[in-house]
Amino acid sequence: MRLRQVVLAASDLEIVERQFAEAFGWRVCFRDPIVAKWGLRNALFPASNCFIEVVSPTLPDTSAGRHMKSIGG
């Protein structure tokens, strides 16, 4: 079995981008504009042979936003 992608949710995408660059040297390799239709922004980072995707809500009632609110941020 191969893990292709892990998705994380964050309230501030720019902070996560800076932290990943500083901690791991990762740079954004792709942004998918289509996620905007679900009220999200995203950034993909290559990590070895898989991807780490970070999504950030742009609208209040997204599944990622509701999940983050339910766990306290």
All heavy atoms as TSV, in Angstrom:
chain	resi	resn	atom	element	x	y	z
A	1	MET	N	N	0.849	-1.174	0.000
A	1	MET	CA	C	0.000	0.000	0.000
A	1	MET	C	C	0.898	1.241	0.000
A	1	MET	O	O	1.903	1.292	0.684
A	1	MET	CB	C	-0.892	-0.001	1.232
A	1	MET	CG	C	-1.827	1.156	1.260
A	1	MET	SD	S	-3.085	1.034	2.532
A	1	MET	CE	C	-2.249	1.795	3.883
A	2	ARG	N	N	0.487	2.231	-0.754
A	2	ARG	CA	C	1.224	3.492	-0.837
A	2	ARG	C	C	0.310	4.635	-0.437
A	2	ARG	O	O	-0.804	4.758	-0.931
A	2	ARG	CB	C	1.720	3.708	-2.270
A	2	ARG	CG	C	2.429	5.032	-2.452
A	2	ARG	CD	C	2.908	5.200	-3.905
A	2	ARG	NE	N	3.511	6.486	-4.082
A	2	ARG	CZ	C	2.881	7.569	-4.531
A	2	ARG	NH1	N	1.614	7.507	-4.875
A	2	ARG	NH2	N	3.511	8.705	-4.662
A	3	LEU	N	N	0.796	5.467	0.449
A	3	LEU	CA	C	0.062	6.659	0.852
A	3	LEU	C	C	0.371	7.756	-0.152
A	3	LEU	O	O	1.531	8.102	-0.359
A	3	LEU	CB	C	0.498	7.085	2.257
A	3	LEU	CG	C	-0.203	8.288	2.853
A	3	LEU	CD1	C	-1.686	7.980	3.046
A	3	LEU	CD2	C	0.430	8.644	4.183
A	4	ARG	N	N	-0.658	8.275	-0.808
A	4	ARG	CA	C	-0.450	9.294	-1.839
A	4	ARG	C	C	-0.473	10.703	-1.280
A	4	ARG	O	O	0.278	11.567	-1.688
A	4	ARG	CB	C	-1.517	9.157	-2.923
A	4	ARG	CG	C	-1.390	10.204	-4.022
A	4	ARG	CD	C	-2.542	10.104	-5.026
A	4	ARG	NE	N	-2.429	11.141	-6.021
A	4	ARG	CZ	C	-2.939	12.359	-5.898
A	4	ARG	NH1	N	-3.602	12.693	-4.817
A	4	ARG	NH2	N	-2.793	13.245	-6.844
A	5	GLN	N	N	-1.385	10.950	-0.326
A	5	GLN	CA	C	-1.618	12.324	0.101
A	5	GLN	C	C	-2.219	12.348	1.495
A	5	GLN	O	O	-3.051	11.521	1.831
A	5	GLN	CB	C	-2.575	12.966	-0.896
A	5	GLN	CG	C	-2.913	14.383	-0.666
A	5	GLN	CD	C	-3.715	14.936	-1.852
A	5	GLN	OE1	O	-3.680	14.396	-2.941
A	5	GLN	NE2	N	-4.428	16.000	-1.622
A	6	VAL	N	N	-1.796	13.316	2.282
A	6	VAL	CA	C	-2.363	13.593	3.596
A	6	VAL	C	C	-2.897	15.016	3.545
A	6	VAL	O	O	-2.231	15.905	3.005
A	6	VAL	CB	C	-1.285	13.478	4.702
A	6	VAL	CG1	C	-1.822	13.913	6.040
A	6	VAL	CG2	C	-0.735	12.066	4.760
A	7	VAL	N	N	-4.089	15.228	4.089
A	7	VAL	CA	C	-4.692	16.565	4.066
A	7	VAL	C	C	-4.843	17.076	5.492
A	7	VAL	O	O	-5.358	16.376	6.351
A	7	VAL	CB	C	-6.065	16.549	3.361
A	7	VAL	CG1	C	-6.675	17.943	3.336
A	7	VAL	CG2	C	-5.938	15.992	1.957
A	8	LEU	N	N	-4.371	18.301	5.701
A	8	LEU	CA	C	-4.481	18.982	6.980
A	8	LEU	C	C	-5.319	20.240	6.789
A	8	LEU	O	O	-5.349	20.801	5.694
A	8	LEU	CB	C	-3.095	19.385	7.492
A	8	LEU	CG	C	-2.047	18.283	7.566
A	8	LEU	CD1	C	-0.681	18.882	7.875
A	8	LEU	CD2	C	-2.440	17.265	8.609
A	9	ALA	N	N	-5.978	20.691	7.842
A	9	ALA	CA	C	-6.749	21.932	7.788
A	9	ALA	C	C	-6.081	22.963	8.688
A	9	ALA	O	O	-5.592	22.628	9.773
A	9	ALA	CB	C	-8.182	21.693	8.240
A	10	ALA	N	N	-6.049	24.199	8.226
A	10	ALA	CA	C	-5.434	25.284	8.991
A	10	ALA	C	C	-6.235	26.559	8.797
A	10	ALA	O	O	-6.774	26.801	7.719
A	10	ALA	CB	C	-3.999	25.503	8.537
A	11	SER	N	N	-6.285	27.364	9.839
A	11	SER	CA	C	-7.012	28.627	9.705
A	11	SER	C	C	-6.208	29.666	8.935
A	11	SER	O	O	-6.774	30.540	8.305
A	11	SER	CB	C	-7.399	29.166	11.082
A	11	SER	OG	O	-6.243	29.343	11.869
A	12	ASP	N	N	-4.874	29.569	8.976
A	12	ASP	CA	C	-4.029	30.540	8.283
A	12	ASP	C	C	-3.026	29.802	7.398
A	12	ASP	O	O	-1.988	29.327	7.872
A	12	ASP	CB	C	-3.304	31.430	9.295
A	12	ASP	CG	C	-2.624	32.614	8.635
A	12	ASP	OD1	O	-2.084	32.466	7.514
A	12	ASP	OD2	O	-2.630	33.699	9.252
A	13	LEU	N	N	-3.330	29.722	6.131
A	13	LEU	CA	C	-2.514	28.977	5.175
A	13	LEU	C	C	-1.102	29.554	5.041
A	13	LEU	O	O	-0.124	28.805	4.962
A	13	LEU	CB	C	-3.215	28.953	3.815
A	13	LEU	CG	C	-2.650	28.060	2.729
A	13	LEU	CD1	C	-2.554	26.615	3.187
A	13	LEU	CD2	C	-3.491	28.167	1.474
A	14	GLU	N	N	-0.980	30.871	5.059
A	14	GLU	CA	C	0.332	31.497	4.894
A	14	GLU	C	C	1.285	31.151	6.036
A	14	GLU	O	O	2.477	30.925	5.810
A	14	GLU	CB	C	0.201	33.022	4.761
A	14	GLU	CG	C	-0.396	33.479	3.445
A	14	GLU	CD	C	-1.921	33.322	3.388
A	14	GLU	OE1	O	-2.573	33.195	4.458
A	14	GLU	OE2	O	-2.456	33.306	2.273
A	15	ILE	N	N	0.774	31.085	7.251
A	15	ILE	CA	C	1.622	30.714	8.388
A	15	ILE	C	C	2.131	29.291	8.222
A	15	ILE	O	O	3.313	29.014	8.439
A	15	ILE	CB	C	0.859	30.887	9.717
A	15	ILE	CG1	C	0.696	32.370	10.042
A	15	ILE	CG2	C	1.584	30.168	10.854
A	15	ILE	CD1	C	-0.133	32.636	11.273
A	16	VAL	N	N	1.258	28.387	7.818
A	16	VAL	CA	C	1.671	26.994	7.626
A	16	VAL	C	C	2.708	26.892	6.516
A	16	VAL	O	O	3.695	26.157	6.641
A	16	VAL	CB	C	0.453	26.090	7.331
A	16	VAL	CG1	C	0.892	24.679	6.988
A	16	VAL	CG2	C	-0.493	26.078	8.522
A	17	GLU	N	N	2.515	27.634	5.439
A	17	GLU	CA	C	3.501	27.627	4.352
A	17	GLU	C	C	4.874	28.054	4.862
A	17	GLU	O	O	5.883	27.408	4.555
A	17	GLU	CB	C	3.059	28.555	3.224
A	17	GLU	CG	C	1.894	28.030	2.436
A	17	GLU	CD	C	1.443	29.002	1.359
A	17	GLU	OE1	O	2.284	29.763	0.832
A	17	GLU	OE2	O	0.239	29.002	1.042
A	18	ARG	N	N	4.929	29.117	5.651
A	18	ARG	CA	C	6.208	29.577	6.214
A	18	ARG	C	C	6.808	28.532	7.154
A	18	ARG	O	O	8.010	28.264	7.120
A	18	ARG	CB	C	6.029	30.903	6.958
A	18	ARG	CG	C	6.051	32.109	6.056
A	18	ARG	CD	C	6.251	33.405	6.830
A	18	ARG	NE	N	5.356	33.584	7.964
A	18	ARG	CZ	C	4.120	34.080	7.887
A	18	ARG	NH1	N	3.629	34.451	6.727
A	18	ARG	NH2	N	3.376	34.215	8.960
A	19	GLN	N	N	5.967	27.954	8.001
A	19	GLN	CA	C	6.466	26.959	8.953
A	19	GLN	C	C	7.011	25.722	8.243
A	19	GLN	O	O	8.053	25.191	8.629
A	19	GLN	CB	C	5.353	26.562	9.931
A	19	GLN	CG	C	5.005	27.668	10.895
A	19	GLN	CD	C	3.811	27.330	11.764
A	19	GLN	OE1	O	2.961	26.514	11.407
A	19	GLN	NE2	N	3.738	27.968	12.930
A	20	PHE	N	N	6.320	25.253	7.213
A	20	PHE	CA	C	6.806	24.088	6.464
A	20	PHE	C	C	8.119	24.405	5.747
A	20	PHE	O	O	9.014	23.574	5.691
A	20	PHE	CB	C	5.763	23.614	5.451
A	20	PHE	CG	C	4.656	22.774	6.041
A	20	PHE	CD1	C	4.563	22.526	7.395
A	20	PHE	CD2	C	3.696	22.227	5.217
A	20	PHE	CE1	C	3.542	21.742	7.926
A	20	PHE	CE2	C	2.681	21.437	5.728
A	20	PHE	CZ	C	2.596	21.200	7.086
A	21	ALA	N	N	8.231	25.618	5.226
A	21	ALA	CA	C	9.468	26.010	4.538
A	21	ALA	C	C	10.628	26.062	5.532
A	21	ALA	O	O	11.721	25.558	5.246
A	21	ALA	CB	C	9.288	27.366	3.853
A	22	GLU	N	N	10.376	26.649	6.695
A	22	GLU	CA	C	11.436	26.762	7.696
A	22	GLU	C	C	11.820	25.414	8.298
A	22	GLU	O	O	12.994	25.112	8.475
A	22	GLU	CB	C	10.999	27.718	8.814
A	22	GLU	CG	C	10.897	29.158	8.370
A	22	GLU	CD	C	10.244	30.060	9.412
A	22	GLU	OE1	O	9.950	29.588	10.546
A	22	GLU	OE2	O	10.004	31.242	9.091
A	23	ALA	N	N	10.823	24.601	8.620
A	23	ALA	CA	C	11.087	23.341	9.313
A	23	ALA	C	C	11.597	22.238	8.386
A	23	ALA	O	O	12.482	21.465	8.763
A	23	ALA	CB	C	9.816	22.861	10.027
A	24	PHE	N	N	11.032	22.152	7.172
A	24	PHE	CA	C	11.327	21.025	6.299
A	24	PHE	C	C	11.952	21.415	4.958
A	24	PHE	O	O	12.356	20.550	4.190
A	24	PHE	CB	C	10.050	20.228	6.011
A	24	PHE	CG	C	9.299	19.806	7.243
A	24	PHE	CD1	C	8.050	20.331	7.524
A	24	PHE	CD2	C	9.850	18.893	8.128
A	24	PHE	CE1	C	7.352	19.949	8.656
A	24	PHE	CE2	C	9.166	18.513	9.270
A	24	PHE	CZ	C	7.907	19.038	9.544
A	25	GLY	N	N	11.952	22.718	4.657
A	25	GLY	CA	C	12.437	23.159	3.350
A	25	GLY	C	C	11.432	22.921	2.240
A	25	GLY	O	O	11.758	23.002	1.064
A	26	TRP	N	N	10.180	22.629	2.608
A	26	TRP	CA	C	9.140	22.362	1.613
A	26	TRP	C	C	8.639	23.663	1.010
A	26	TRP	O	O	8.421	24.651	1.698
A	26	TRP	CB	C	7.951	21.651	2.233
A	26	TRP	CG	C	8.222	20.272	2.733
A	26	TRP	CD1	C	9.316	19.502	2.486
A	26	TRP	CD2	C	7.375	19.504	3.580
A	26	TRP	NE1	N	9.197	18.297	3.126
A	26	TRP	CE2	C	8.016	18.269	3.799
A	26	TRP	CE3	C	6.144	19.724	4.167
A	26	TRP	CZ2	C	7.465	17.269	4.585
A	26	TRP	CZ3	C	5.590	18.732	4.958
A	26	TRP	CH2	C	6.231	17.520	5.152
A	27	ARG	N	N	8.411	23.644	-0.286
A	27	ARG	CA	C	7.819	24.765	-1.009
A	27	ARG	C	C	6.531	24.280	-1.673
A	27	ARG	O	O	6.415	23.117	-2.056
A	27	ARG	CB	C	8.777	25.274	-2.093
A	27	ARG	CG	C	10.118	25.727	-1.579
A	27	ARG	CD	C	10.004	27.091	-0.916
A	27	ARG	NE	N	11.310	27.558	-0.488
A	27	ARG	CZ	C	11.598	27.885	0.765
A	27	ARG	NH1	N	10.695	27.795	1.700
A	27	ARG	NH2	N	12.791	28.315	1.095
A	28	VAL	N	N	5.591	25.174	-1.829
A	28	VAL	CA	C	4.324	24.839	-2.478
A	28	VAL	C	C	4.603	24.390	-3.910
A	28	VAL	O	O	5.299	25.077	-4.655
A	28	VAL	CB	C	3.357	26.036	-2.477
A	28	VAL	CG1	C	2.094	25.723	-3.263
A	28	VAL	CG2	C	3.026	26.444	-1.048
A	29	CYS	N	N	4.066	23.229	-4.285
A	29	CYS	CA	C	4.248	22.745	-5.655
A	29	CYS	C	C	2.985	22.916	-6.495
A	29	CYS	O	O	3.048	22.856	-7.719
A	29	CYS	CB	C	4.702	21.287	-5.657
A	29	CYS	SG	S	3.477	20.104	-5.057
A	30	PHE	N	N	1.839	23.125	-5.837
A	30	PHE	CA	C	0.593	23.257	-6.598
A	30	PHE	C	C	-0.473	23.882	-5.715
A	30	PHE	O	O	-0.532	23.616	-4.517
A	30	PHE	CB	C	0.120	21.878	-7.079
A	30	PHE	CG	C	-1.126	21.917	-7.921
A	30	PHE	CD1	C	-1.107	22.446	-9.201
A	30	PHE	CD2	C	-2.321	21.437	-7.433
A	30	PHE	CE1	C	-2.254	22.487	-9.982
A	30	PHE	CE2	C	-3.475	21.458	-8.204
A	30	PHE	CZ	C	-3.435	21.990	-9.476
A	31	ARG	N	N	-1.305	24.690	-6.332
A	31	ARG	CA	C	-2.524	25.221	-5.706
A	31	ARG	C	C	-3.676	24.891	-6.644
A	31	ARG	O	O	-3.591	25.174	-7.835
A	31	ARG	CB	C	-2.433	26.729	-5.532
A	31	ARG	CG	C	-1.372	27.165	-4.561
A	31	ARG	CD	C	-1.373	28.692	-4.434
A	31	ARG	NE	N	-0.181	29.164	-3.779
A	31	ARG	CZ	C	0.023	29.171	-2.472
A	31	ARG	NH1	N	-0.919	28.718	-1.675
A	31	ARG	NH2	N	1.149	29.616	-1.959
A	32	ASP	N	N	-4.707	24.319	-6.098
A	32	ASP	CA	C	-5.851	23.908	-6.916
A	32	ASP	C	C	-6.959	24.946	-6.812
A	32	ASP	O	O	-7.624	25.037	-5.781
A	32	ASP	CB	C	-6.353	22.548	-6.459
A	32	ASP	CG	C	-7.411	21.968	-7.378
A	32	ASP	OD1	O	-7.898	22.690	-8.279
A	32	ASP	OD2	O	-7.760	20.793	-7.202
A	33	PRO	N	N	-7.179	25.733	-7.858
A	33	PRO	CA	C	-8.213	26.769	-7.789
A	33	PRO	C	C	-9.628	26.198	-7.697
A	33	PRO	O	O	-10.545	26.895	-7.259
A	33	PRO	CB	C	-8.019	27.556	-9.093
A	33	PRO	CG	C	-7.332	26.611	-10.022
A	33	PRO	CD	C	-6.494	25.714	-9.152
A	34	ILE	N	N	-9.806	24.944	-8.045
A	34	ILE	CA	C	-11.151	24.343	-8.025
A	34	ILE	C	C	-11.687	24.198	-6.602
A	34	ILE	O	O	-12.889	24.220	-6.392
A	34	ILE	CB	C	-11.143	23.000	-8.778
A	34	ILE	CG1	C	-10.859	23.267	-10.251
A	34	ILE	CG2	C	-12.451	22.252	-8.598
A	34	ILE	CD1	C	-10.726	22.043	-11.104
A	35	VAL	N	N	-10.800	24.086	-5.590
A	35	VAL	CA	C	-11.292	23.939	-4.216
A	35	VAL	C	C	-12.046	25.172	-3.737
A	35	VAL	O	O	-12.785	25.105	-2.759
A	35	VAL	CB	C	-10.170	23.550	-3.223
A	35	VAL	CG1	C	-9.522	22.246	-3.609
A	35	VAL	CG2	C	-9.154	24.658	-3.072
A	36	ALA	N	N	-11.904	26.286	-4.453
A	36	ALA	CA	C	-12.640	27.504	-4.089
A	36	ALA	C	C	-14.141	27.279	-4.143
A	36	ALA	O	O	-14.888	27.889	-3.369
A	36	ALA	CB	C	-12.235	28.657	-5.001
A	37	LYS	N	N	-14.586	26.381	-5.011
A	37	LYS	CA	C	-16.041	26.147	-5.100
A	37	LYS	C	C	-16.584	25.477	-3.839
A	37	LYS	O	O	-17.779	25.472	-3.604
A	37	LYS	CB	C	-16.399	25.371	-6.362
A	37	LYS	CG	C	-16.181	23.904	-6.336
A	37	LYS	CD	C	-16.618	23.309	-7.672
A	37	LYS	CE	C	-16.748	21.827	-7.622
A	37	LYS	NZ	N	-17.198	21.267	-8.884
A	38	TRP	N	N	-15.686	24.932	-3.003
A	38	TRP	CA	C	-16.092	24.354	-1.714
A	38	TRP	C	C	-15.723	25.266	-0.565
A	38	TRP	O	O	-15.733	24.864	0.602
A	38	TRP	CB	C	-15.446	22.977	-1.512
A	38	TRP	CG	C	-15.972	21.965	-2.458
A	38	TRP	CD1	C	-17.227	21.427	-2.485
A	38	TRP	CD2	C	-15.274	21.377	-3.551
A	38	TRP	NE1	N	-17.341	20.551	-3.534
A	38	TRP	CE2	C	-16.148	20.503	-4.202
A	38	TRP	CE3	C	-13.982	21.512	-4.052
A	38	TRP	CZ2	C	-15.778	19.769	-5.316
A	38	TRP	CZ3	C	-13.622	20.771	-5.153
A	38	TRP	CH2	C	-14.518	19.913	-5.769
A	39	GLY	N	N	-15.363	26.516	-0.867
A	39	GLY	CA	C	-15.038	27.486	0.166
A	39	GLY	C	C	-13.679	27.274	0.805
A	39	GLY	O	O	-13.506	27.543	1.991
A	40	LEU	N	N	-12.716	26.799	0.013
A	40	LEU	CA	C	-11.379	26.519	0.529
A	40	LEU	C	C	-10.297	27.129	-0.344
A	40	LEU	O	O	-10.518	27.423	-1.512
A	40	LEU	CB	C	-11.137	24.997	0.575
A	40	LEU	CG	C	-12.067	24.160	1.437
A	40	LEU	CD1	C	-11.876	22.694	1.140
A	40	LEU	CD2	C	-11.844	24.461	2.903
A	41	ARG	N	N	-9.124	27.296	0.248
A	41	ARG	CA	C	-7.884	27.530	-0.487
A	41	ARG	C	C	-6.978	26.371	-0.102
A	41	ARG	O	O	-7.156	25.780	0.962
A	41	ARG	CB	C	-7.210	28.836	-0.054
A	41	ARG	CG	C	-7.983	30.051	-0.395
A	41	ARG	CD	C	-7.278	31.340	-0.004
A	41	ARG	NE	N	-6.613	31.239	1.292
A	41	ARG	CZ	C	-5.409	31.743	1.567
A	41	ARG	NH1	N	-4.734	32.385	0.641
A	41	ARG	NH2	N	-4.874	31.630	2.754
A	42	ASN	N	N	-6.002	26.067	-0.935
A	42	ASN	CA	C	-5.122	24.965	-0.584
A	42	ASN	C	C	-3.699	25.209	-1.060
A	42	ASN	O	O	-3.436	26.112	-1.856
A	42	ASN	CB	C	-5.647	23.638	-1.131
A	42	ASN	CG	C	-5.354	23.448	-2.596
A	42	ASN	OD1	O	-5.211	24.408	-3.347
A	42	ASN	ND2	N	-5.263	22.206	-3.017
A	43	ALA	N	N	-2.819	24.388	-0.542
A	43	ALA	CA	C	-1.424	24.375	-0.973
A	43	ALA	C	C	-0.940	22.929	-0.857
A	43	ALA	O	O	-1.208	22.272	0.154
A	43	ALA	CB	C	-0.576	25.287	-0.110
A	44	LEU	N	N	-0.287	22.440	-1.897
A	44	LEU	CA	C	0.290	21.102	-1.885
A	44	LEU	C	C	1.796	21.196	-1.750
A	44	LEU	O	O	2.431	22.037	-2.387
A	44	LEU	CB	C	-0.043	20.378	-3.197
A	44	LEU	CG	C	-0.966	19.168	-3.104
A	44	LEU	CD1	C	-2.300	19.541	-2.560
A	44	LEU	CD2	C	-1.052	18.478	-4.409
A	45	PHE	N	N	2.347	20.307	-0.935
A	45	PHE	CA	C	3.784	20.256	-0.693
A	45	PHE	C	C	4.269	18.853	-1.014
A	45	PHE	O	O	3.677	17.873	-0.542
A	45	PHE	CB	C	4.094	20.545	0.783
A	45	PHE	CG	C	3.602	21.869	1.260
A	45	PHE	CD1	C	2.310	22.020	1.729
A	45	PHE	CD2	C	4.432	22.970	1.241
A	45	PHE	CE1	C	1.849	23.242	2.194
A	45	PHE	CE2	C	3.986	24.207	1.695
A	45	PHE	CZ	C	2.689	24.334	2.163
A	46	PRO	N	N	5.352	18.719	-1.793
A	46	PRO	CA	C	5.915	17.396	-2.026
A	46	PRO	C	C	6.710	16.963	-0.798
A	46	PRO	O	O	7.520	17.726	-0.274
A	46	PRO	CB	C	6.828	17.602	-3.236
A	46	PRO	CG	C	7.229	19.034	-3.173
A	46	PRO	CD	C	6.079	19.762	-2.523
A	47	ALA	N	N	6.437	15.769	-0.334
A	47	ALA	CA	C	7.132	15.227	0.837
A	47	ALA	C	C	7.547	13.799	0.501
A	47	ALA	O	O	6.730	12.879	0.577
A	47	ALA	CB	C	6.233	15.259	2.062
A	48	SER	N	N	8.789	13.649	0.091
A	48	SER	CA	C	9.314	12.347	-0.327
A	48	SER	C	C	8.491	11.849	-1.513
A	48	SER	O	O	8.438	12.512	-2.533
A	48	SER	CB	C	9.308	11.371	0.848
A	48	SER	OG	O	9.927	10.165	0.498
A	49	ASN	N	N	7.805	10.730	-1.363
A	49	ASN	CA	C	7.038	10.182	-2.485
A	49	ASN	C	C	5.532	10.368	-2.297
A	49	ASN	O	O	4.739	9.620	-2.859
A	49	ASN	CB	C	7.374	8.708	-2.698
A	49	ASN	CG	C	6.959	7.844	-1.524
A	49	ASN	OD1	O	6.655	8.352	-0.449
A	49	ASN	ND2	N	6.951	6.543	-1.729
A	50	CYS	N	N	5.131	11.353	-1.496
A	50	CYS	CA	C	3.711	11.646	-1.324
A	50	CYS	C	C	3.528	13.170	-1.248
A	50	CYS	O	O	4.470	13.922	-1.453
A	50	CYS	CB	C	3.148	10.960	-0.085
A	50	CYS	SG	S	3.820	11.541	1.466
A	51	PHE	N	N	2.329	13.591	-0.971
A	51	PHE	CA	C	2.021	15.017	-0.879
A	51	PHE	C	C	1.357	15.315	0.456
A	51	PHE	O	O	0.591	14.508	0.973
A	51	PHE	CB	C	1.057	15.450	-1.992
A	51	PHE	CG	C	1.643	15.348	-3.352
A	51	PHE	CD1	C	1.405	14.242	-4.143
A	51	PHE	CD2	C	2.443	16.360	-3.858
A	51	PHE	CE1	C	1.955	14.137	-5.398
A	51	PHE	CE2	C	3.003	16.264	-5.116
A	51	PHE	CZ	C	2.754	15.142	-5.887
A	52	ILE	N	N	1.654	16.486	0.983
A	52	ILE	CA	C	0.938	17.033	2.126
A	52	ILE	C	C	0.113	18.190	1.578
A	52	ILE	O	O	0.651	19.112	0.966
A	52	ILE	CB	C	1.892	17.558	3.215
A	52	ILE	CG1	C	2.901	16.498	3.645
A	52	ILE	CG2	C	1.107	18.120	4.390
A	52	ILE	CD1	C	2.305	15.283	4.321
A	53	GLU	N	N	-1.189	18.124	1.769
A	53	GLU	CA	C	-2.071	19.207	1.325
A	53	GLU	C	C	-2.602	19.913	2.562
A	53	GLU	O	O	-3.034	19.268	3.519
A	53	GLU	CB	C	-3.236	18.665	0.505
A	53	GLU	CG	C	-4.188	19.757	0.050
A	53	GLU	CD	C	-5.335	19.252	-0.804
A	53	GLU	OE1	O	-5.541	18.029	-0.887
A	53	GLU	OE2	O	-6.032	20.100	-1.383
A	54	VAL	N	N	-2.568	21.225	2.522
A	54	VAL	CA	C	-3.152	22.019	3.595
A	54	VAL	C	C	-4.297	22.811	2.994
A	54	VAL	O	O	-4.127	23.487	1.979
A	54	VAL	CB	C	-2.117	22.969	4.233
A	54	VAL	CG1	C	-2.751	23.764	5.369
A	54	VAL	CG2	C	-0.910	22.184	4.742
A	55	VAL	N	N	-5.473	22.685	3.607
A	55	VAL	CA	C	-6.639	23.450	3.165
A	55	VAL	C	C	-6.975	24.472	4.235
A	55	VAL	O	O	-6.759	24.251	5.426
A	55	VAL	CB	C	-7.864	22.548	2.870
A	55	VAL	CG1	C	-7.579	21.603	1.728
A	55	VAL	CG2	C	-8.314	21.788	4.097
A	56	SER	N	N	-7.500	25.597	3.784
A	56	SER	CA	C	-7.879	26.672	4.685
A	56	SER	C	C	-9.244	27.209	4.253
A	56	SER	O	O	-9.421	27.573	3.086
A	56	SER	CB	C	-6.825	27.785	4.618
A	56	SER	OG	O	-7.160	28.821	5.495
A	57	PRO	N	N	-10.210	27.229	5.162
A	57	PRO	CA	C	-11.550	27.700	4.805
A	57	PRO	C	C	-11.569	29.182	4.458
A	57	PRO	O	O	-10.898	29.991	5.100
A	57	PRO	CB	C	-12.379	27.451	6.066
A	57	PRO	CG	C	-11.564	26.588	6.945
A	57	PRO	CD	C	-10.139	26.754	6.542
A	58	THR	N	N	-12.324	29.518	3.427
A	58	THR	CA	C	-12.557	30.919	3.076
A	58	THR	C	C	-14.000	31.319	3.360
A	58	THR	O	O	-14.319	32.502	3.333
A	58	THR	CB	C	-12.257	31.173	1.586
A	58	THR	OG1	O	-13.098	30.328	0.793
A	58	THR	CG2	C	-10.803	30.896	1.268
A	59	LEU	N	N	-14.829	30.332	3.628
A	59	LEU	CA	C	-16.231	30.561	3.982
A	59	LEU	C	C	-16.505	29.910	5.332
A	59	LEU	O	O	-15.864	28.913	5.684
A	59	LEU	CB	C	-17.159	29.967	2.915
A	59	LEU	CG	C	-17.030	30.540	1.504
A	59	LEU	CD1	C	-17.893	29.754	0.526
A	59	LEU	CD2	C	-17.415	32.013	1.494
A	60	PRO	N	N	-17.466	30.426	6.092
A	60	PRO	CA	C	-17.679	29.930	7.452
A	60	PRO	C	C	-18.261	28.518	7.548
A	60	PRO	O	O	-18.033	27.840	8.530
A	60	PRO	CB	C	-18.649	30.949	8.057
A	60	PRO	CG	C	-19.304	31.595	6.901
A	60	PRO	CD	C	-18.324	31.552	5.765
A	61	ASP	N	N	-18.989	28.062	6.565
A	61	ASP	CA	C	-19.676	26.782	6.718
A	61	ASP	C	C	-19.090	25.694	5.810
A	61	ASP	O	O	-19.810	25.027	5.081
A	61	ASP	CB	C	-21.175	26.951	6.452
A	61	ASP	CG	C	-21.973	25.750	6.929
A	61	ASP	OD1	O	-21.584	25.149	7.948
A	61	ASP	OD2	O	-22.963	25.395	6.271
A	62	THR	N	N	-17.790	25.512	5.874
A	62	THR	CA	C	-17.158	24.423	5.135
A	62	THR	C	C	-16.946	23.253	6.084
A	62	THR	O	O	-16.921	23.435	7.308
A	62	THR	CB	C	-15.793	24.851	4.573
A	62	THR	OG1	O	-14.923	25.136	5.675
A	62	THR	CG2	C	-15.901	26.053	3.660
A	63	SER	N	N	-16.791	22.070	5.552
A	63	SER	CA	C	-16.559	20.919	6.429
A	63	SER	C	C	-15.249	21.092	7.204
A	63	SER	O	O	-15.182	20.771	8.390
A	63	SER	CB	C	-16.572	19.612	5.639
A	63	SER	OG	O	-15.602	19.632	4.622
A	64	ALA	N	N	-14.210	21.611	6.555
A	64	ALA	CA	C	-12.939	21.838	7.254
A	64	ALA	C	C	-13.114	22.886	8.354
A	64	ALA	O	O	-12.593	22.719	9.466
A	64	ALA	CB	C	-11.863	22.284	6.263
A	65	GLY	N	N	-13.842	23.952	8.056
A	65	GLY	CA	C	-14.083	24.988	9.056
A	65	GLY	C	C	-14.889	24.474	10.232
A	65	GLY	O	O	-14.572	24.781	11.396
A	66	ARG	N	N	-15.915	23.685	9.968
A	66	ARG	CA	C	-16.717	23.118	11.048
A	66	ARG	C	C	-15.888	22.160	11.899
A	66	ARG	O	O	-15.979	22.156	13.127
A	66	ARG	CB	C	-17.949	22.396	10.495
A	66	ARG	CG	C	-19.013	23.331	9.943
A	66	ARG	CD	C	-20.315	22.602	9.623
A	66	ARG	NE	N	-20.137	21.460	8.764
A	66	ARG	CZ	C	-20.198	21.484	7.430
A	66	ARG	NH1	N	-20.400	22.629	6.798
A	66	ARG	NH2	N	-20.046	20.377	6.727
A	67	HIS	N	N	-15.053	21.363	11.246
A	67	HIS	CA	C	-14.198	20.428	11.990
A	67	HIS	C	C	-13.225	21.193	12.885
A	67	HIS	O	O	-13.084	20.867	14.071
A	67	HIS	CB	C	-13.438	19.515	11.032
A	67	HIS	CG	C	-12.448	18.648	11.730
A	67	HIS	ND1	N	-12.827	17.617	12.556
A	67	HIS	CD2	C	-11.098	18.682	11.763
A	67	HIS	CE1	C	-11.749	17.048	13.070
A	67	HIS	NE2	N	-10.680	17.676	12.588
A	68	MET	N	N	-12.573	22.208	12.332
A	68	MET	CA	C	-11.624	22.983	13.128
A	68	MET	C	C	-12.325	23.648	14.310
A	68	MET	O	O	-11.794	23.678	15.421
A	68	MET	CB	C	-10.909	24.011	12.267
A	68	MET	CG	C	-9.920	23.352	11.316
A	68	MET	SD	S	-8.911	24.430	10.284
A	68	MET	CE	C	-9.578	26.012	10.421
A	69	LYS	N	N	-13.529	24.153	14.080
A	69	LYS	CA	C	-14.276	24.785	15.175
A	69	LYS	C	C	-14.630	23.760	16.244
A	69	LYS	O	O	-14.535	24.041	17.441
A	69	LYS	CB	C	-15.547	25.435	14.618
A	69	LYS	CG	C	-16.332	26.193	15.644
A	69	LYS	CD	C	-17.538	26.879	15.025
A	69	LYS	CE	C	-18.302	27.645	16.085
A	69	LYS	NZ	N	-19.449	28.353	15.520
A	70	SER	N	N	-14.991	22.541	15.831
A	70	SER	CA	C	-15.403	21.527	16.808
A	70	SER	C	C	-14.248	21.055	17.685
A	70	SER	O	O	-14.465	20.588	18.801
A	70	SER	CB	C	-16.028	20.323	16.097
A	70	SER	OG	O	-15.018	19.523	15.471
A	71	ILE	N	N	-13.005	21.189	17.202
A	71	ILE	CA	C	-11.859	20.761	18.004
A	71	ILE	C	C	-11.114	21.939	18.623
A	71	ILE	O	O	-10.044	21.776	19.189
A	71	ILE	CB	C	-10.897	19.870	17.194
A	71	ILE	CG1	C	-10.294	20.629	16.011
A	71	ILE	CG2	C	-11.559	18.591	16.743
A	71	ILE	CD1	C	-9.170	19.897	15.312
A	72	GLY	N	N	-11.666	23.131	18.453
A	72	GLY	CA	C	-11.091	24.297	19.098
A	72	GLY	C	C	-10.049	25.046	18.291
A	72	GLY	O	O	-9.254	25.787	18.842
A	73	GLY	N	N	-10.032	24.849	16.986
A	73	GLY	CA	C	-9.129	25.651	16.157
A	73	GLY	C	C	-8.145	24.879	15.341
A	73	GLY	O	O	-8.024	23.743	15.215
